[in-house]
Amino acid sequence: MALIHCPECGKEISSTSKTCLNCGYKLNDHSLITKRMIYFITLILTMIILIVVTGIGLYKIGIFKTADDYLKEGNYESAYKKARGEKKDLIYKENLLAYMCKNIVSDLKDPSSFKLRDVYYAEDDKKIVFEIGAKNSYGGLVVNYWYYTYDEDKQEYILYTTFSSLEKQTIYKYADSSSEKIEKTLKNLALSYVKEMMSKSANRVEKSIVKNINYLFEKELLNNVTLIQKNGKFI
């Protein structure tokens, strides 16, 4: 026989009773249904709260986090471990570019004005061009191109030169000194390669990478980026 509690005095009574034998409270179907509904609703809400709280806790410790979730935090090491297949290579590349952008920001006249516009990466030749928007010394917005080449001895990318435009510099036969002529000639040769490199769509880095690097900068997370290891070696 099912028992219920009297809503008036709390005494256990039969669920078929019409009146509480303890206090005389008259029971009816409506009151029983209401009590049961309240009980089940409370039970369901409690279960939902437990599920949500547990889910949030598991997410925070990384159980439900995806590689993209870690990328939004600038946690490339965890993102790389979480990813599979081609995604790992994409994360590896983004990590390198984000790390290099961190260094570019520190070299700007106004670091707070940094904006990554595009990246061109010739992986086989190990050359990278960053198209950067930022403010100059006068507060005006300008675009510069940062050209990096890979130093085999140092095992890292180093800044070769920067360009304020994609126009070749004019070499003046009489006005320029010998050193200026050599410097302009080398820079124009580098610019020719950069323009050729930028003309190939295959070298243009995925927009998702550019977007995420800008996101990390805006959230002040870019400065925390470190290089991840691949096969026990740094990039």
KEGURO-637172 format. One record per residue (C-alpha): residue in three letters; x, z, y. Coordinates in steps of 0.001 Angstrom, whole numbers. Layout:
<recs>
r  x  z  y
ALA  X  Z  Y
...
</recs>
This chain:
<recs>
r  x  z  y
MET  0  0  0
ALA  1403  -1042  3341
LEU  1836  1642  5946
ILE  1803  1402  9709
HIS  2336  3875  12508
CYS  -572  5017  14617
PRO  -3  3611  18145
GLU  -1326  6891  19564
CYS  449  9683  17650
GLY  2958  7780  15506
LYS  1674  9158  12219
GLU  2031  6906  9178
ILE  -1326  5618  7987
SER  -2648  2900  5734
SER  -2728  -557  7245
THR  -6375  -831  6105
SER  -7466  2359  7886
LYS  -9930  2013  10727
THR  -9224  5470  12150
CYS  -6104  7647  12290
LEU  -6749  10714  10153
ASN  -4275  12724  12243
CYS  -5541  12179  15796
GLY  -8738  10210  15320
TYR  -7469  7129  17153
LYS  -9637  4139  16300
LEU  -7700  1159  15050
ASN  -8753  -2459  15192
ASP  -7313  -5775  14120
HIS  -6360  -6704  17663
SER  -4140  -3676  18128
LEU  -2440  -4281  14786
ILE  -1786  -7917  15563
THR  -445  -7009  19002
LYS  1913  -4405  17559
ARG  3170  -6813  14915
MET  3680  -9560  17484
ILE  5685  -7234  19692
TYR  7778  -6205  16699
PHE  8536  -9769  15611
ILE  9202  -10967  19173
THR  11603  -8068  19702
LEU  13305  -8834  16391
ILE  13676  -12531  17244
LEU  15037  -11803  20743
THR  17532  -9340  19288
MET  18728  -11937  16793
ILE  19092  -14580  19526
ILE  21117  -12194  21685
LEU  23381  -11355  18752
ILE  23911  -15039  17963
VAL  24735  -15874  21602
VAL  27104  -12931  22018
THR  28818  -13720  18724
GLY  29093  -17410  19663
ILE  30658  -16595  23024
GLY  33131  -14261  21360
LEU  34122  -16843  18755
TYR  34456  -19505  21464
LYS  36769  -17290  23500
ILE  39100  -16791  20565
GLY  39080  -20520  19873
ILE  36907  -20844  16775
PHE  34512  -23344  18354
LYS  36850  -24839  20969
THR  37629  -28542  20807
ALA  40830  -30277  21851
ASP  39082  -31351  25073
ASP  38184  -27728  25829
TYR  41857  -26799  25637
LEU  42823  -29792  27798
LYS  40535  -28514  30554
GLU  42523  -25271  30462
GLY  45879  -27046  30550
ASN  46629  -25567  27123
TYR  48274  -28644  25630
GLU  49868  -26871  22691
SER  46509  -25656  21362
ALA  44880  -29015  22171
TYR  47592  -30825  20208
LYS  47140  -28522  17194
LYS  43361  -28962  17303
ALA  43409  -32762  17633
ARG  43575  -35283  14819
GLY  44867  -38835  14474
GLU  45353  -40928  17615
LYS  44035  -38083  19761
LYS  47286  -36213  19146
ASP  49334  -39070  20608
LEU  47063  -39218  23650
ILE  47457  -35477  24250
TYR  51212  -35731  23783
LYS  51356  -38442  26451
GLU  49091  -36559  28862
ASN  51217  -33444  28482
LEU  54344  -35336  29531
LEU  52635  -36911  32550
ALA  51016  -33635  33640
TYR  54378  -31865  33407
MET  56025  -34557  35544
CYS  53190  -34398  38084
LYS  53774  -30662  38390
ASN  57301  -31434  39571
ILE  56098  -34179  41917
VAL  53690  -31760  43601
SER  56525  -29349  44370
ASP  58465  -32149  46122
LEU  55644  -33257  48440
LYS  55602  -32497  52166
ASP  52110  -31080  51705
PRO  51697  -30073  48031
SER  48029  -29177  48566
SER  47218  -32818  49374
PHE  48345  -34187  45992
LYS  46104  -36807  44387
LEU  47075  -38805  41305
ARG  45672  -42301  41752
ASP  47162  -44142  38786
VAL  49953  -44045  36225
TYR  51781  -46920  34557
TYR  53752  -46131  31433
ALA  55981  -48650  29645
GLU  56534  -46551  26516
ASP  58927  -48954  24788
ASP  61152  -49202  27864
LYS  60651  -45505  28672
LYS  59745  -46090  32288
ILE  56909  -44518  34272
VAL  55376  -45181  37682
PHE  53104  -42659  39384
GLU  50855  -43814  42203
ILE  50468  -40715  44349
GLY  48253  -40108  47359
ALA  49314  -37298  49713
LYS  49778  -36350  53365
ASN  53015  -37118  55169
SER  54819  -34973  57752
TYR  52316  -36047  60413
GLY  49275  -35176  58329
GLY  48359  -38772  57600
LEU  47275  -39831  54116
VAL  49762  -42196  52491
VAL  50372  -43697  49058
ASN  53772  -43601  47404
TYR  55070  -44894  44079
TRP  57376  -42634  42077
TYR  59511  -44570  39609
TYR  61041  -42699  36652
THR  63475  -43890  33993
TYR  64601  -42108  30832
ASP  68081  -40599  30760
GLU  69326  -40757  27180
ASP  72128  -38284  27830
LYS  69864  -35645  29381
GLN  66985  -36555  27057
GLU  64486  -36477  29903
TYR  62818  -38611  32542
ILE  64537  -38616  35925
LEU  63373  -39952  39284
TYR  65041  -43276  39969
THR  63486  -43946  43381
THR  60242  -43882  45374
PHE  58491  -46693  47243
SER  56299  -46300  50289
SER  54883  -49774  49664
LEU  55134  -52622  47177
GLU  56776  -54921  49721
LYS  60455  -55740  49336
GLN  62824  -54419  51963
THR  64400  -56934  54288
ILE  68181  -57148  54065
TYR  69756  -57860  57431
LYS  72952  -59833  57150
TYR  74623  -58378  60232
ALA  72679  -55228  61093
ASP  72920  -53588  57672
SER  76116  -51981  56458
SER  77567  -52871  53067
SER  76170  -49682  51503
GLU  72729  -50347  53012
LYS  72739  -53881  51601
ILE  73637  -52609  48146
GLU  71000  -49879  48308
LYS  68270  -52293  49436
THR  69273  -54848  46800
LEU  69072  -52284  43990
LYS  65776  -50958  45306
ASN  64303  -54454  45529
LEU  65381  -55155  41953
ALA  63698  -51943  40845
LEU  60591  -52888  42808
SER  60429  -56249  41041
TYR  60386  -54479  37694
VAL  57816  -51952  38907
LYS  55449  -54679  40111
GLU  55802  -56549  36829
MET  55183  -53324  34928
MET  52071  -52543  36985
SER  50688  -56033  36449
LYS  50340  -55456  32692
SER  47064  -53759  31809
ALA  48587  -52318  28623
ASN  50868  -50136  30752
ARG  48055  -48589  32733
VAL  47397  -45051  31549
GLU  43860  -44073  30511
LYS  41618  -42955  33374
SER  40682  -39853  31379
ILE  44292  -38662  31630
VAL  44433  -39251  35388
LYS  41110  -37472  35829
ASN  42155  -34431  33821
ILE  45501  -34055  35624
ASN  43666  -34072  38957
TYR  41203  -31540  37544
LEU  44032  -29213  36509
PHE  45552  -29505  39973
GLU  42238  -28710  41671
LYS  41757  -25667  39420
GLU  45336  -24527  40129
LEU  46252  -24877  36458
LEU  48765  -27717  36725
ASN  51604  -25381  37632
ASN  51169  -23587  34281
VAL  51731  -26735  32203
THR  54698  -26653  29828
LEU  56058  -29332  27526
ILE  54812  -29182  23957
GLN  56975  -29860  20958
LYS  56531  -32730  18546
ASN  58284  -32582  15212
GLY  60307  -29641  16472
LYS  61553  -31448  19562
PHE  60524  -31471  23201
ILE  59424  -34775  24699
</recs>
